[in-house]
Structure formats: C-alpha cells, structure tokens
Amino acid sequence: KYIHHFRSQMEYAVVAVNVETGEIQSAIGSVGLTIDAANGMKELGYVIEKKYQGLGIMTAVVDFFVKNVVGAVVKSSPSFLSKVYAFVDPENIASWLLLERVGFVQEGFLKKHQARKGVWFDQKLYAYYF
C-alpha cells in the first residue's frame, strides 16, 4: 500500500509511496529492533509522523516486521531469541493498543524507569513471544 521497507541492519524506514507510480514520496517513520547480545535483550522501537497516526499504517508495519522480519531470524536461529520487548509510555494509549493488536502482552509496569530532561517517567513493558 503506502509503505515500503529499506533494510539498514535491523532498522527499516517507513515511507509514503505513490500507489499509481510506485515512486517513493517521503520517509514518514521507522521501525527497528535493538539487539543487546551481551544480555540477550531485543527491544522493538517505532515512530511515525503525527499526520499519519491513526491510519493503521504503523500497526501493519509492526505486525509485518515482528512476524516476518524478526520471525525469519527466529526460524533460522531459534536459540537467538524467544521474545521481543517494547517499553511504552502509559499515557500513550494508541501505542500500547497497537502492541496488543499485533500480539504483544503486558509483562509489567515500571515506576520511574525512563528519564527525559531530568524528569523520571513510568513505562509499561510489553513482550511478543515466538
């Protein structure tokens, strides 16, 4: 549809594509997986421009990315990972609902887990199991 993925290690750009010509219009977001091999942690991250939020684009991208891209890694090396996790601001309802729609489950609620500009914020912890 309106998304296309470019691989740069384990991070993909989400771009707007002209449906008639197939021409890339602009980058509108990204999805990626940060891998910390030392402790076996695999964290999902995603972002999309505000004007494209609420259209189902990122739900489709995250669903595809986790089940097909990361899923292919799991199939080729099952000992490499058993789950992917994501931290979400508890007030960002759209983001945690997106994760639940694609099969993530809430594993925890972390008080004062992330600092931004000197202020500590709570985080919800979600995981997707393979």
Backbone as a chain_set.jsonl record, in Angstrom:
{"seq": "KYIHHFRSQMEYAVVAVNVETGEIQSAIGSVGLTIDAANGMKELGYVIEKKYQGLGIMTAVVDFFVKNVVGAVVKSSPSFLSKVYAFVDPENIASWLLLERVGFVQEGFLKKHQARKGVWFDQKLYAYYF", "coords": {"N": [[0.838, -1.187, 0.0], [0.922, 1.952, 1.131], [3.402, 1.855, 2.225], [6.851, 1.074, 2.468], [9.793, -0.827, 2.867], [13.145, -0.353, 3.823], [16.155, -1.968, 4.294], [18.464, -1.544, 6.853], [20.656, -2.84, 8.579], [19.001, -3.894, 11.362], [16.931, -2.073, 11.145], [14.25, -0.33, 9.727], [13.066, 1.993, 7.325], [9.985, 3.675, 7.097], [8.047, 4.514, 4.462], [6.179, 6.837, 2.435], [4.456, 5.924, -0.456], [3.734, 6.511, -3.865], [0.897, 5.172, -5.081], [0.079, 4.764, -7.727], [2.394, 5.138, -9.348], [4.417, 3.883, -7.967], [6.47, 5.254, -6.944], [8.662, 6.505, -4.449], [7.661, 8.772, -2.014], [8.207, 10.135, 0.494], [9.993, 9.74, 3.633], [8.215, 8.568, 6.424], [8.353, 7.501, 8.897], [9.758, 5.019, 11.171], [10.817, 1.665, 11.977], [12.32, -0.629, 14.165], [14.741, -2.949, 15.558], [16.549, -3.194, 18.421], [19.39, -4.815, 19.377], [20.891, -6.315, 22.068], [23.351, -8.217, 22.495], [24.923, -9.085, 24.6], [23.344, -9.375, 26.899], [21.139, -10.606, 25.905], [18.885, -9.112, 25.184], [16.224, -7.83, 23.234], [14.929, -5.124, 21.844], [12.044, -3.563, 20.621], [11.366, -0.759, 18.603], [9.507, 2.055, 17.402], [8.239, 4.67, 15.294], [6.163, 7.241, 13.962], [5.241, 9.885, 11.758], [3.16, 12.523, 12.963], [0.912, 13.278, 11.346], [0.296, 10.931, 10.049], [-0.554, 9.204, 11.947], [-2.967, 7.031, 13.476], [-4.048, 5.866, 11.225], [-3.642, 3.226, 10.809], [-1.307, 2.445, 9.651], [1.172, 2.083, 11.054], [0.482, -0.051, 12.692], [0.203, -2.113, 10.806], [2.838, -2.148, 9.842], [4.416, -2.775, 12.157], [3.302, -5.263, 12.805], [3.946, -6.769, 10.47], [6.769, -6.517, 10.531], [7.547, -7.714, 13.022], [6.431, -10.34, 12.847], [7.331, -11.337, 10.372], [9.94, -10.311, 9.534], [11.573, -10.258, 11.96], [10.637, -12.697, 12.826], [11.658, -14.424, 10.85], [14.352, -14.43, 11.508], [14.215, -15.711, 13.962], [13.315, -18.258, 13.15], [15.534, -19.133, 11.69], [17.485, -19.171, 13.609], [16.7, -20.299, 16.357], [17.63, -20.301, 18.997], [18.562, -17.807, 19.359], [16.698, -15.8, 20.074], [13.771, -15.546, 22.114], [11.793, -13.853, 22.65], [10.579, -10.524, 21.979], [10.761, -7.266, 23.215], [9.036, -4.226, 24.266], [9.053, -0.913, 25.444], [6.627, 1.333, 26.7], [5.115, 4.51, 27.019], [2.803, 4.928, 29.567], [0.726, 6.72, 29.191], [0.454, 6.891, 26.487], [-1.809, 5.711, 24.917], [-2.608, 4.839, 22.346], [-0.264, 3.675, 21.375], [0.272, 1.466, 23.122], [-2.045, 0.013, 22.672], [-1.715, -0.614, 19.988], [0.447, -2.424, 20.157], [-0.812, -4.5, 21.585], [-2.754, -5.246, 19.7], [-1.199, -6.518, 17.748], [-0.277, -8.736, 19.026], [1.37, -8.562, 21.29], [1.94, -8.852, 24.829], [1.252, -7.402, 28.009], [3.84, -7.25, 30.29], [4.707, -5.968, 32.532], [4.816, -3.097, 34.774], [6.726, -0.357, 35.081], [7.933, 1.735, 37.44], [9.077, 5.069, 37.396], [11.066, 4.682, 35.339], [12.293, 5.699, 33.01], [14.243, 8.497, 32.157], [13.729, 11.815, 31.104], [14.904, 14.841, 30.161], [15.661, 15.34, 32.805], [13.484, 14.492, 34.292], [11.72, 11.803, 35.721], [9.955, 9.075, 34.297], [7.193, 6.761, 34.198], [6.926, 3.453, 32.741], [5.292, 1.13, 30.602], [5.791, -2.325, 30.145], [5.974, -4.416, 27.435], [5.755, -7.604, 25.739], [6.507, -9.834, 23.026], [6.109, -13.133, 22.237], [7.851, -15.807, 20.682]], "CA": [[0.0, 0.0, 0.0], [1.666, 3.2, 1.212], [4.632, 1.695, 2.993], [7.925, 0.323, 1.838], [10.828, -1.01, 3.872], [14.54, -0.422, 3.41], [16.9, -2.597, 5.37], [19.728, -0.997, 7.316], [20.821, -3.755, 9.703], [17.655, -4.296, 11.787], [16.052, -0.911, 11.199], [13.613, -0.062, 8.446], [12.346, 3.248, 7.15], [8.615, 3.549, 6.598], [7.943, 5.615, 3.509], [4.958, 7.001, 1.657], [4.693, 5.545, -1.851], [2.66, 6.821, -4.798], [0.329, 3.879, -5.466], [-0.013, 4.668, -9.184], [3.706, 5.052, -9.994], [5.351, 3.124, -7.147], [7.546, 6.165, -6.57], [8.75, 6.866, -3.04], [7.374, 10.185, -1.799], [8.987, 10.642, 1.625], [10.026, 8.902, 4.835], [7.19, 9.013, 7.365], [8.578, 6.87, 10.186], [10.714, 3.916, 11.165], [10.628, 0.558, 12.906], [13.593, -1.308, 14.279], [14.996, -3.84, 16.675], [17.852, -3.004, 19.041], [19.824, -6.099, 19.919], [21.985, -6.285, 23.034], [23.738, -9.629, 22.554], [25.558, -9.399, 25.885], [22.354, -9.851, 27.873], [20.042, -11.261, 25.206], [17.682, -8.268, 25.1], [15.846, -7.38, 21.899], [13.898, -4.105, 22.068], [11.367, -3.006, 19.455], [11.081, 0.674, 18.62], [8.825, 2.522, 16.199], [7.775, 6.059, 15.326], [5.553, 7.676, 12.703], [4.857, 11.297, 11.788], [1.849, 12.764, 13.558], [-0.19, 13.324, 10.37], [-0.005, 9.574, 9.591], [-1.027, 8.417, 13.085], [-4.389, 6.704, 13.475], [-4.47, 5.339, 9.922], [-3.354, 1.792, 10.765], [-0.047, 2.178, 8.95], [2.192, 1.528, 11.948], [0.029, -1.377, 13.123], [0.574, -3.033, 9.73], [4.299, -2.221, 9.775], [4.913, -3.52, 13.32], [2.842, -6.641, 12.642], [4.789, -7.373, 9.438], [8.166, -6.54, 10.99], [7.741, -8.708, 14.086], [6.088, -11.702, 12.434], [8.034, -11.783, 9.171], [11.367, -9.987, 9.537], [12.154, -10.837, 13.173], [10.243, -14.107, 12.81], [12.599, -15.165, 9.995], [15.579, -14.591, 12.295], [13.911, -16.734, 14.966], [13.275, -19.56, 12.474], [16.875, -19.543, 11.283], [18.326, -19.311, 14.803], [15.741, -20.255, 17.465], [18.266, -20.041, 20.29], [18.959, -16.397, 19.388], [15.745, -15.036, 20.857], [12.471, -16.165, 22.36], [10.809, -12.777, 22.726], [10.948, -9.142, 21.7], [10.024, -6.433, 24.153], [8.878, -2.805, 23.963], [8.643, -0.029, 26.533], [5.638, 2.289, 26.216], [4.6, 5.494, 27.969], [1.442, 4.514, 29.929], [-0.247, 7.698, 28.692], [0.359, 6.752, 25.033], [-2.773, 4.615, 24.772], [-2.575, 4.331, 20.968], [0.914, 2.837, 21.194], [0.137, 0.152, 23.753], [-3.112, -0.728, 21.989], [-1.088, -1.141, 18.771], [1.195, -3.623, 20.54], [-1.77, -5.559, 21.926], [-3.395, -5.709, 18.455], [-0.316, -7.393, 16.973], [0.038, -9.94, 19.783], [2.198, -8.34, 22.467], [1.247, -8.905, 26.117], [1.902, -6.581, 29.022], [4.586, -8.033, 31.275], [4.959, -5.24, 33.761], [4.69, -1.642, 34.869], [7.972, 0.066, 35.707], [7.846, 3.083, 38.009], [10.256, 5.936, 37.23], [12.001, 3.846, 34.583], [12.999, 6.433, 31.962], [14.414, 9.92, 32.434], [13.758, 12.749, 29.974], [15.133, 16.212, 30.627], [15.75, 15.368, 34.258], [12.244, 14.048, 34.931], [11.543, 10.355, 35.603], [8.642, 8.658, 33.808], [6.827, 5.345, 34.26], [6.868, 2.761, 31.461], [4.685, -0.19, 30.532], [6.664, -3.261, 29.452], [5.241, -5.395, 26.623], [6.605, -8.615, 25.095], [5.947, -10.725, 21.998], [6.785, -14.419, 22.357], [7.916, -16.629, 19.468]], "C": [[0.883, 1.249, 0.0], [2.963, 3.083, 1.989], [5.625, 0.851, 2.215], [9.06, 0.258, 2.847], [12.208, -1.058, 3.222], [15.329, -0.989, 4.57], [18.219, -1.864, 5.616], [20.004, -1.703, 8.632], [19.423, -4.2, 10.132], [16.753, -3.081, 11.967], [15.535, -0.625, 9.799], [12.987, 1.316, 8.464], [10.945, 2.911, 6.655], [8.402, 4.763, 5.707], [6.57, 5.645, 2.846], [5.297, 6.716, 0.197], [3.478, 5.939, -2.681], [2.151, 5.491, -5.353], [0.315, 3.702, -6.987], [1.347, 4.445, -9.834], [4.696, 4.173, -9.239], [6.517, 3.96, -6.659], [7.492, 6.511, -5.082], [8.567, 8.375, -2.905], [8.229, 10.777, -0.667], [8.999, 9.622, 2.752], [9.004, 9.461, 5.812], [7.373, 8.389, 8.745], [9.634, 5.799, 10.086], [10.293, 2.86, 12.176], [11.955, -0.183, 12.975], [13.691, -2.16, 15.525], [16.425, -3.594, 17.159], [18.226, -4.303, 19.726], [21.033, -5.887, 20.825], [22.382, -7.737, 23.288], [24.324, -10.036, 23.905], [24.564, -9.933, 26.908], [21.098, -10.424, 27.222], [18.782, -10.434, 25.061], [17.472, -7.783, 23.67], [14.672, -6.423, 22.041], [13.375, -3.541, 20.756], [11.162, -1.513, 19.659], [10.397, 1.068, 17.33], [8.351, 3.955, 16.402], [7.176, 6.381, 13.961], [5.147, 9.139, 12.851], [3.412, 11.446, 12.245], [0.71, 12.716, 12.531], [-0.571, 11.943, 9.82], [-0.488, 8.665, 10.725], [-2.526, 8.169, 12.969], [-4.917, 6.133, 12.172], [-4.228, 3.835, 9.792], [-2.046, 1.437, 10.091], [0.951, 1.505, 9.88], [1.773, 0.171, 12.503], [0.437, -2.42, 12.085], [2.088, -3.225, 9.664], [4.856, -3.06, 10.919], [4.527, -4.994, 13.209], [3.722, -7.381, 11.636], [6.223, -7.553, 9.934], [8.401, -7.642, 12.015], [7.523, -10.127, 13.565], [6.899, -12.208, 11.252], [9.534, -11.521, 9.203], [12.042, -10.614, 10.76], [11.833, -12.327, 13.24], [11.168, -14.96, 11.959], [13.918, -15.399, 10.718], [15.38, -15.707, 13.319], [13.919, -18.123, 14.331], [14.665, -20.051, 12.106], [17.802, -19.77, 12.475], [17.462, -19.238, 16.057], [16.364, -19.994, 18.83], [18.644, -18.565, 20.457], [17.995, -15.544, 20.207], [14.438, -15.78, 21.001], [11.379, -15.124, 22.458], [11.443, -11.453, 22.343], [10.156, -8.303, 22.681], [9.965, -4.985, 23.683], [8.452, -2.07, 25.223], [7.709, 1.02, 25.968], [5.255, 3.242, 27.348], [3.16, 5.105, 28.293], [0.355, 5.474, 29.425], [-0.419, 7.625, 27.176], [-0.517, 5.529, 24.726], [-2.722, 4.0, 23.371], [-1.4, 3.372, 20.769], [0.759, 1.485, 21.883], [-1.017, -0.646, 23.19], [-2.589, -1.341, 20.682], [-0.355, -2.441, 19.101], [0.254, -4.779, 20.862], [-2.451, -6.117, 20.676], [-2.521, -6.681, 17.68], [0.203, -8.581, 17.786], [0.979, -9.778, 20.965], [1.331, -8.441, 23.721], [2.008, -8.035, 27.111], [2.555, -7.483, 30.062], [4.792, -7.287, 32.58], [4.71, -3.754, 33.631], [5.881, -1.17, 35.682], [7.871, 1.519, 36.154], [9.171, 3.815, 37.818], [11.38, 5.207, 36.495], [12.838, 4.62, 33.571], [13.06, 7.911, 32.32], [14.454, 10.704, 31.126], [13.848, 14.156, 30.544], [15.068, 16.312, 32.151], [14.501, 14.947, 35.012], [12.08, 12.553, 34.672], [10.103, 10.027, 35.234], [8.449, 7.152, 33.977], [6.811, 4.772, 32.848], [6.086, 1.463, 31.624], [5.649, -1.066, 29.73], [5.801, -4.309, 28.756], [6.228, -6.379, 26.006], [5.807, -9.406, 24.069], [6.764, -12.003, 22.051], [6.729, -15.209, 21.043], [7.763, -18.086, 19.825]], "O": [[1.514, 1.568, -1.007], [3.558, 4.091, 2.369], [5.243, 0.011, 1.4], [9.261, 1.205, 3.608], [12.407, -1.719, 2.203], [15.183, -0.537, 5.706], [18.983, -1.605, 4.687], [19.62, -1.207, 9.691], [18.719, -4.827, 9.341], [15.9, -3.07, 12.855], [16.28, -0.671, 8.82], [12.448, 1.756, 9.479], [10.757, 1.969, 5.885], [8.557, 5.902, 6.147], [5.897, 4.623, 2.716], [6.299, 7.206, -0.324], [2.338, 5.732, -2.266], [2.892, 4.769, -6.019], [0.519, 2.591, -7.477], [1.459, 3.652, -10.769], [5.708, 3.758, -9.804], [7.444, 3.442, -6.036], [6.425, 6.773, -4.529], [9.228, 9.156, -3.589], [8.893, 11.797, -0.854], [8.134, 8.75, 2.826], [8.926, 10.673, 6.013], [6.628, 8.713, 9.67], [10.319, 5.669, 9.072], [9.522, 3.124, 13.099], [12.636, -0.345, 11.963], [12.847, -2.1, 16.419], [17.385, -3.762, 16.407], [17.476, -4.826, 20.55], [22.059, -5.353, 20.403], [21.835, -8.401, 24.168], [24.23, -11.197, 24.303], [24.886, -10.828, 27.689], [20.11, -10.697, 27.903], [17.707, -10.99, 24.837], [18.414, -7.381, 22.988], [13.551, -6.847, 22.324], [14.14, -3.102, 19.898], [10.827, -1.064, 20.755], [10.667, 0.488, 16.278], [8.098, 4.393, 17.524], [7.622, 5.863, 12.936], [4.758, 9.578, 13.933], [2.559, 10.608, 11.951], [-0.351, 12.164, 12.822], [-1.624, 11.789, 9.201], [-0.796, 7.496, 10.496], [-3.263, 8.995, 12.429], [-6.124, 5.935, 12.032], [-4.573, 3.238, 8.772], [-1.707, 0.26, 9.97], [1.517, 0.467, 9.535], [2.628, -0.676, 12.759], [0.952, -3.482, 12.434], [2.564, -4.341, 9.455], [5.673, -3.953, 10.694], [5.341, -5.872, 13.49], [4.191, -8.486, 11.911], [6.814, -8.62, 9.771], [9.349, -8.418, 11.889], [8.34, -11.014, 13.813], [7.131, -13.412, 11.146], [10.321, -12.425, 8.923], [12.972, -11.407, 10.617], [12.668, -13.127, 13.663], [11.439, -16.109, 12.309], [14.536, -16.452, 10.558], [16.262, -16.542, 13.521], [14.467, -19.064, 14.906], [14.948, -21.246, 12.197], [18.797, -20.485, 12.358], [17.482, -18.224, 16.756], [15.681, -19.509, 19.733], [18.999, -18.127, 21.551], [18.425, -14.664, 20.953], [14.045, -16.548, 20.124], [10.193, -15.441, 22.364], [12.662, -11.284, 22.377], [8.993, -8.602, 22.952], [10.737, -4.566, 22.821], [7.599, -2.543, 25.975], [7.953, 1.549, 24.883], [5.092, 2.823, 28.494], [2.355, 4.962, 27.371], [-0.798, 5.078, 29.256], [-1.342, 8.233, 26.632], [-0.027, 4.471, 24.332], [-2.786, 2.779, 23.227], [-1.531, 2.367, 20.07], [1.083, 0.456, 21.29], [-0.979, -1.876, 23.223], [-2.973, -2.452, 20.316], [-0.519, -3.443, 18.404], [0.501, -5.914, 20.453], [-2.701, -7.319, 20.591], [-3.039, -7.58, 17.017], [1.031, -9.35, 17.296], [1.352, -10.773, 21.587], [0.134, -8.153, 23.682], [3.235, -7.94, 27.068], [1.912, -8.362, 30.637], [5.025, -7.903, 33.62], [4.436, -3.229, 32.552], [6.028, -1.542, 36.846], [7.738, 2.423, 35.328], [10.243, 3.256, 38.047], [12.507, 5.132, 36.984], [13.977, 4.24, 33.297], [12.064, 8.505, 32.732], [15.122, 10.311, 30.17], [12.987, 14.597, 31.304], [14.492, 17.25, 32.704], [14.46, 15.033, 36.239], [12.274, 12.086, 33.55], [9.158, 10.606, 35.771], [9.401, 6.374, 33.909], [6.697, 5.514, 31.873], [6.195, 0.781, 32.643], [6.251, -0.609, 28.758], [5.004, -4.999, 29.391], [7.389, -6.043, 25.774], [4.604, -9.619, 24.217], [7.987, -11.961, 21.923], [5.691, -15.267, 20.383], [7.79, -18.944, 18.942]]}, "num_chains": 1, "name": "protein.A"}
